[in-house]
Amino acid sequence: MGHTAVVVGAGVAGLASAVSLARTGWQVTVLERSPEPGEVGAGLAMTPNAVAAFRGLGFEDADVAALGHPTWGSGIRDLEGRPVLALPDTPVVRRSVGLIGVHRRRLHAALHRRALACGVEIVTGTPVTTVEAGEPEGAPAVVEGREADVVVGADGVRSAVRAALFPASHPVYSGYSSWRGIAPGASGYTTLQQYWGPHAEFGTVRVADDETYWYGYVAMPGRTVIGDELAAARARFAGWASPVQQVLAATPPEAVLRHDVHHLPGGLPRYTTGRVVMVGDAAHGTLPTMGQGAATALEDGCCAGLLIGAPVAGGGRLAPALEAFDAARRPRRRALARASVASGRFGSHLGGGWRQTLRNTVVRLTPAGAITRGSRAVTGWTPPEPAPPVLGTAAR
């Protein structure tokens, strides 16, 4: 019998981890608390690092093309539609800020199909309440009575695995809530558009030739109850630029979601404990201000196989493999979390009046080259080479 893994959570991070481990020969079971597998959400912009991680899971060019609408991020506008940051349409810029507008359910479905094709068992309707971390060179991990060589905690920002093993780390409300929706038709611009206003941001990107994803990220008291979400979004963004009005007008009420944005300040102190490895929002839930949530979930999943699955399947010890994963992922995620906080303070979290004028002036004076270099530092990630096995005491 080969090495076994139990993945808790069948979202993007969980399925990516399951696929990555299964591709290295591990026997993988995914436990999902919902009765049916699926993804709650509307859309996302897959940046180059997200695409690189997706390819690292074995997907080909045709699979990438099938995800959605290729485009790029051409800049930022103020709430009236005036350019704040206008990036030139050049090959260099497109390589730095190129992306694919993707319906989130389409990405999830591709990962789900690939997981099943790799022999992953997906068990739904199974909430996790008990986790024993085990020891890398000793006792196995146990989750809901199932023993495993490795448990992957991929159950989101309100992770039950994290609550059991890292009780001091818990998510906090950011002070912001986010509407998301899919509008039929090709509304607005062909490129990713972002609009900044006082304590708010609105964005649009096509996810298909005839679908446009939008989000409205705004300051709001936590747990606010709204009867008509679409009407509230239209009222909140009344007076914003005409493309914002057009996409909201085209959206049917049933296509609108809203969720309060919680994050995990600082992330976990380590991403592994015992035989458990934490990935995605369960490990490092960050503010969405840099649009890297799904991208880093895919990165984590890809690295689970490359840095843990492959070396252990090759006869290596588990403890060094877990340490390698933590060393590769935690510094990058902490840097992105800090950048997301800074981006929010300078962007969508900024107050009104003179602050908006000053910020917009500073951004307009920033050279495009500096922006693209900063973007490449975030989105230029590529999957690492599979870690060589560290031989010694058996990893089982």
C-alpha positions as semicolon CSV with decimal commas, in nm:
position;residue;x (nm);y (nm);z (nm)
1;M;0,000;0,000;0,000
2;G;0,133;0,343;-0,092
3;H;0,138;0,659;0,109
4;T;-0,198;0,799;0,211
5;A;-0,327;1,154;0,246
6;V;-0,655;1,293;0,372
7;V;-0,737;1,640;0,241
8;V;-0,994;1,837;0,441
9;G;-1,188;2,065;0,208
10;A;-1,282;2,028;-0,157
11;G;-1,230;2,387;-0,266
12;V;-0,957;2,512;-0,498
13;A;-0,674;2,458;-0,248
14;G;-0,799;2,115;-0,144
15;L;-0,856;1,977;-0,492
16;A;-0,525;2,119;-0,617
17;S;-0,346;1,950;-0,326
18;A;-0,529;1,623;-0,392
19;V;-0,441;1,625;-0,762
20;S;-0,078;1,713;-0,692
21;L;-0,032;1,437;-0,433
22;A;-0,217;1,178;-0,643
23;R;0,008;1,254;-0,939
24;T;0,305;1,142;-0,728
25;G;0,143;0,807;-0,649
26;W;-0,024;0,885;-0,317
27;Q;-0,365;0,744;-0,228
28;V;-0,576;1,053;-0,157
29;T;-0,916;1,100;0,009
30;V;-1,088;1,438;0,024
31;L;-1,338;1,511;0,302
32;E;-1,589;1,786;0,222
33;R;-1,846;1,907;0,474
34;S;-2,099;2,020;0,209
35;P;-2,339;1,757;0,080
36;E;-2,245;1,833;-0,280
37;P;-1,906;1,931;-0,421
38;G;-1,898;2,276;-0,572
39;E;-1,764;2,626;-0,539
40;V;-1,944;2,927;-0,399
41;G;-1,835;3,232;-0,590
42;A;-1,860;3,423;-0,911
43;G;-1,535;3,492;-1,087
44;L;-1,166;3,565;-1,056
45;A;-0,870;3,690;-1,254
46;M;-0,610;3,415;-1,299
47;T;-0,272;3,587;-1,303
48;P;0,040;3,424;-1,459
49;N;0,140;3,252;-1,134
50;A;-0,208;3,098;-1,106
51;V;-0,181;2,970;-1,462
52;A;0,169;2,834;-1,392
53;A;0,039;2,646;-1,087
54;F;-0,259;2,515;-1,285
55;R;-0,021;2,384;-1,552
56;G;0,191;2,234;-1,275
57;L;-0,105;2,012;-1,190
58;G;-0,082;1,850;-1,532
59;F;-0,321;2,069;-1,729
60;E;-0,243;2,141;-2,094
61;D;-0,285;2,446;-2,319
62;A;-0,638;2,344;-2,417
63;D;-0,737;2,313;-2,051
64;V;-0,606;2,662;-1,979
65;A;-0,786;2,806;-2,282
66;A;-1,113;2,642;-2,172
67;L;-1,107;2,822;-1,837
68;G;-1,221;3,159;-1,960
69;H;-1,140;3,484;-2,136
70;P;-0,777;3,591;-2,192
71;T;-0,716;3,958;-2,119
72;W;-0,489;4,184;-1,915
73;G;-0,501;4,448;-1,644
74;S;-0,479;4,783;-1,815
75;G;-0,483;5,000;-1,505
76;I;-0,693;5,173;-1,242
77;R;-0,952;5,451;-1,268
78;D;-1,116;5,679;-1,016
79;L;-1,485;5,645;-0,941
80;E;-1,574;5,881;-1,226
81;G;-1,377;5,672;-1,475
82;R;-1,072;5,895;-1,513
83;P;-0,742;5,706;-1,545
84;V;-0,534;5,694;-1,228
85;L;-0,292;5,433;-1,354
86;A;-0,293;5,375;-1,730
87;L;-0,062;5,096;-1,846
88;P;0,045;5,100;-2,212
89;D;-0,061;4,811;-2,434
90;T;0,285;4,665;-2,504
91;P;0,410;4,303;-2,510
92;V;0,617;4,362;-2,196
93;V;0,322;4,501;-2,004
94;R;0,090;4,227;-2,125
95;R;0,332;3,961;-2,008
96;S;0,347;4,124;-1,665
97;V;-0,024;4,186;-1,616
98;G;-0,174;3,927;-1,849
99;L;-0,450;3,716;-1,700
100;I;-0,751;3,498;-1,773
101;G;-1,097;3,602;-1,656
102;V;-1,246;3,283;-1,513
103;H;-1,583;3,181;-1,375
104;R;-1,488;3,031;-1,040
105;R;-1,713;2,729;-1,088
106;R;-1,540;2,650;-1,416
107;L;-1,201;2,635;-1,243
108;H;-1,344;2,420;-0,964
109;A;-1,507;2,183;-1,211
110;A;-1,177;2,135;-1,397
111;L;-0,998;2,052;-1,071
112;H;-1,278;1,817;-0,964
113;R;-1,267;1,625;-1,291
114;R;-0,888;1,597;-1,274
115;A;-0,901;1,475;-0,914
116;L;-1,142;1,197;-1,003
117;A;-0,932;1,106;-1,307
118;C;-0,629;1,075;-1,078
119;G;-0,812;0,830;-0,854
120;V;-0,890;1,070;-0,571
121;E;-1,184;0,967;-0,351
122;I;-1,411;1,261;-0,264
123;V;-1,638;1,208;0,036
124;T;-1,906;1,474;0,081
125;G;-2,128;1,554;0,377
126;T;-1,839;1,496;0,619
127;P;-1,762;1,783;0,856
128;V;-1,436;1,753;1,048
129;T;-1,445;1,793;1,425
130;T;-1,145;1,588;1,544
131;V;-0,785;1,599;1,424
132;E;-0,477;1,430;1,570
133;A;-0,160;1,565;1,411
134;G;0,058;1,258;1,473
135;E;0,437;1,270;1,442
136;P;0,636;1,288;1,115
137;E;0,855;0,993;1,216
138;G;0,602;0,827;1,446
139;A;0,227;0,797;1,492
140;P;0,006;0,862;1,189
141;A;-0,230;1,157;1,171
142;V;-0,595;1,083;1,239
143;V;-0,890;1,285;1,112
144;E;-1,246;1,174;1,177
145;G;-1,120;0,827;1,257
146;R;-0,916;0,798;0,935
147;E;-0,544;0,737;0,968
148;A;-0,317;0,906;0,716
149;D;0,050;0,963;0,648
150;V;-0,037;1,328;0,584
151;V;-0,343;1,543;0,646
152;V;-0,389;1,857;0,438
153;G;-0,593;2,133;0,603
154;A;-0,760;2,308;0,309
155;D;-1,091;2,402;0,467
156;G;-1,085;2,777;0,420
157;V;-1,061;3,085;0,636
158;R;-1,288;2,931;0,903
159;S;-1,081;2,612;0,905
160;A;-1,182;2,342;1,154
161;V;-0,835;2,187;1,117
162;R;-0,669;2,517;1,210
163;A;-0,907;2,565;1,505
164;A;-0,810;2,221;1,638
165;L;-0,435;2,252;1,592
166;F;-0,368;2,627;1,605
167;P;-0,635;2,756;1,847
168;A;-0,455;3,088;1,900
169;S;-0,486;3,177;1,529
170;H;-0,831;3,284;1,421
171;P;-0,972;3,509;1,147
172;V;-1,086;3,865;1,211
173;Y;-1,331;4,083;1,021
174;S;-1,157;4,326;0,789
175;G;-1,428;4,592;0,808
176;Y;-1,513;4,530;0,444
177;S;-1,774;4,326;0,262
178;S;-1,774;4,224;-0,103
179;W;-2,053;4,190;-0,356
180;R;-1,982;3,961;-0,650
181;G;-2,185;3,885;-0,957
182;I;-2,192;3,758;-1,313
183;A;-2,365;3,975;-1,570
184;P;-2,473;3,831;-1,904
185;G;-2,313;3,999;-2,201
186;A;-1,976;4,161;-2,260
187;S;-2,024;4,466;-2,041
188;G;-1,766;4,739;-2,000
189;Y;-1,410;4,717;-2,129
190;T;-1,236;4,412;-2,270
191;T;-0,958;4,439;-2,009
192;L;-0,967;4,405;-1,632
193;Q;-1,093;4,736;-1,496
194;Q;-1,057;4,853;-1,137
195;Y;-1,215;5,168;-0,994
196;W;-1,106;5,323;-0,665
197;G;-1,325;5,541;-0,448
198;P;-1,346;5,629;-0,079
199;H;-1,346;5,305;0,120
200;A;-1,454;5,113;-0,190
201;E;-1,337;4,941;-0,505
202;F;-1,524;4,809;-0,806
203;G;-1,382;4,575;-1,068
204;T;-1,496;4,407;-1,388
205;V;-1,346;4,140;-1,610
206;R;-1,490;3,921;-1,881
207;V;-1,496;3,551;-1,795
208;A;-1,639;3,447;-2,133
209;D;-1,733;3,620;-2,455
210;D;-2,084;3,666;-2,318
211;E;-2,025;3,693;-1,940
212;T;-1,875;3,965;-1,722
213;Y;-1,768;3,913;-1,363
214;W;-1,781;4,210;-1,127
215;Y;-1,711;4,277;-0,762
216;G;-1,788;4,566;-0,532
217;Y;-1,568;4,580;-0,221
218;V;-1,690;4,829;0,040
219;A;-1,657;4,930;0,404
220;M;-1,952;4,790;0,597
221;P;-2,030;4,681;0,953
222;G;-1,987;4,310;0,997
223;R;-2,292;4,083;0,971
224;T;-2,500;4,352;0,800
225;V;-2,827;4,202;0,680
226;I;-2,954;4,330;0,344
227;G;-3,283;4,226;0,190
228;D;-3,203;4,311;-0,172
229;E;-2,830;4,279;-0,236
230;L;-2,839;4,400;-0,596
231;A;-3,041;4,709;-0,506
232;A;-2,796;4,784;-0,225
233;A;-2,498;4,747;-0,458
234;R;-2,659;4,974;-0,715
235;A;-2,727;5,235;-0,449
236;R;-2,374;5,212;-0,307
237;F;-2,213;5,265;-0,649
238;A;-2,463;5,518;-0,782
239;G;-2,272;5,801;-0,949
240;W;-1,971;5,587;-1,034
241;A;-1,848;5,556;-1,392
242;S;-2,088;5,445;-1,665
243;P;-1,930;5,096;-1,713
244;V;-2,002;5,029;-1,345
245;Q;-2,363;5,132;-1,394
246;Q;-2,393;4,922;-1,709
247;V;-2,271;4,599;-1,554
248;L;-2,490;4,645;-1,246
249;A;-2,792;4,720;-1,464
250;A;-2,732;4,401;-1,664
251;T;-2,703;4,176;-1,357
252;P;-3,004;3,968;-1,249
253;P;-3,073;3,971;-0,871
254;E;-3,017;3,597;-0,834
255;A;-2,662;3,630;-0,971
256;V;-2,542;3,845;-0,680
257;L;-2,353;3,719;-0,375
258;R;-2,205;3,906;-0,081
259;H;-1,968;3,793;0,189
260;D;-1,795;3,968;0,476
261;V;-1,420;3,959;0,423
262;H;-1,226;3,795;0,704
263;H;-0,851;3,752;0,709
264;L;-0,583;3,587;0,922
265;P;-0,341;3,865;1,026
266;G;0,014;3,735;0,997
267;G;-0,102;3,389;0,893
268;L;-0,010;3,079;1,088
269;P;0,322;3,073;1,278
270;R;0,409;2,764;1,071
271;Y;0,230;2,578;0,794
272;T;0,298;2,229;0,928
273;T;0,254;2,054;1,261
274;G;0,301;1,684;1,315
275;R;0,187;1,521;0,991
276;V;-0,051;1,806;0,903
277;V;0,017;2,067;0,636
278;M;-0,202;2,376;0,605
279;V;-0,279;2,533;0,266
280;G;-0,487;2,811;0,114
281;D;-0,696;3,042;0,331
282;A;-0,672;2,793;0,618
283;A;-0,303;2,880;0,643
284;H;-0,284;3,239;0,528
285;G;-0,620;3,399;0,457
286;T;-0,534;3,748;0,335
287;L;-0,717;4,058;0,219
288;P;-0,834;4,032;-0,143
289;T;-0,678;4,363;-0,244
290;M;-0,414;4,199;-0,464
291;G;-0,640;3,931;-0,611
292;Q;-0,411;3,643;-0,512
293;G;-0,641;3,415;-0,311
294;A;-0,709;3,150;-0,575
295;A;-0,361;3,189;-0,724
296;T;-0,182;3,111;-0,400
297;A;-0,426;2,829;-0,325
298;L;-0,319;2,672;-0,655
299;E;0,046;2,738;-0,571
300;D;0,010;2,567;-0,233
301;G;-0,164;2,269;-0,389
302;C;0,099;2,233;-0,658
303;C;0,378;2,246;-0,396
304;A;0,212;1,980;-0,181
305;G;0,295;1,725;-0,447
306;L;0,630;1,865;-0,557
307;L;0,778;1,927;-0,211
308;I;0,604;1,661;0,000
309;G;0,447;1,397;-0,222
310;A;0,733;1,340;-0,465
311;P;1,027;1,316;-0,222
312;V;0,836;1,090;0,020
313;A;0,715;0,867;-0,265
314;G;1,082;0,842;-0,366
315;G;1,172;0,694;-0,028
316;G;1,253;1,015;0,157
317;R;1,165;1,114;0,511
318;L;0,849;1,307;0,577
319;A;0,986;1,557;0,831
320;P;1,235;1,726;0,592
321;A;0,969;1,734;0,320
322;L;0,725;1,915;0,549
323;E;1,000;2,156;0,652
324;A;1,078;2,225;0,285
325;F;0,713;2,305;0,217
326;D;0,696;2,549;0,508
327;A;1,024;2,714;0,405
328;A;0,903;2,757;0,047
329;R;0,550;2,877;0,112
330;R;0,538;3,075;0,438
331;P;0,783;3,356;0,352
332;R;0,613;3,420;0,018
333;R;0,266;3,419;0,167
334;R;0,365;3,648;0,454
335;A;0,516;3,895;0,208
336;L;0,198;3,889;-0,002
337;A;-0,016;3,936;0,309
338;R;0,184;4,245;0,407
339;A;0,158;4,377;0,052
340;S;-0,219;4,316;0,053
341;V;-0,258;4,524;0,369
342;A;-0,046;4,803;0,222
343;S;-0,236;4,788;-0,106
344;G;-0,566;4,818;0,078
345;R;-0,452;5,119;0,280
346;F;-0,337;5,294;-0,036
347;G;-0,626;5,177;-0,251
348;S;-0,975;5,061;-0,160
349;H;-0,942;5,126;0,215
350;L;-0,841;5,490;0,171
351;G;-1,080;5,757;0,294
352;G;-1,227;6,039;0,089
353;G;-1,150;6,403;0,024
354;W;-0,789;6,518;-0,017
355;R;-0,662;6,163;0,042
356;Q;-0,810;6,048;-0,288
357;T;-0,667;6,346;-0,475
358;L;-0,319;6,302;-0,328
359;R;-0,313;5,927;-0,385
360;N;-0,433;5,959;-0,744
361;T;-0,167;6,222;-0,816
362;V;0,110;6,003;-0,676
363;V;-0,004;5,700;-0,875
364;R;-0,031;5,900;-1,198
365;L;0,334;6,004;-1,154
366;T;0,454;5,647;-1,098
367;P;0,636;5,506;-1,405
368;A;0,465;5,210;-1,570
369;G;0,792;5,018;-1,548
370;A;0,788;5,034;-1,170
371;I;0,433;4,898;-1,167
372;T;0,513;4,608;-1,399
373;R;0,827;4,520;-1,202
374;G;0,622;4,505;-0,885
375;S;0,363;4,293;-1,061
376;R;0,624;4,048;-1,184
377;A;0,753;4,003;-0,828
378;V;0,408;3,875;-0,733
379;T;0,290;3,698;-1,048
380;G;0,622;3,569;-1,182
381;W;0,616;3,263;-0,955
382;T;0,669;2,926;-1,121
383;P;0,649;2,576;-0,967
384;P;0,969;2,458;-0,799
385;E;1,151;2,147;-0,909
386;P;1,039;1,837;-0,717
387;A;1,240;1,820;-0,395
388;P;1,496;1,539;-0,379
389;P;1,418;1,279;-0,111
390;V;1,603;1,308;0,218
391;L;1,680;0,947;0,300
392;G;1,698;0,795;0,644
393;T;1,434;0,670;0,882
394;A;1,124;0,560;0,691
395;A;0,869;0,835;0,635
396;R;0,586;0,603;0,730
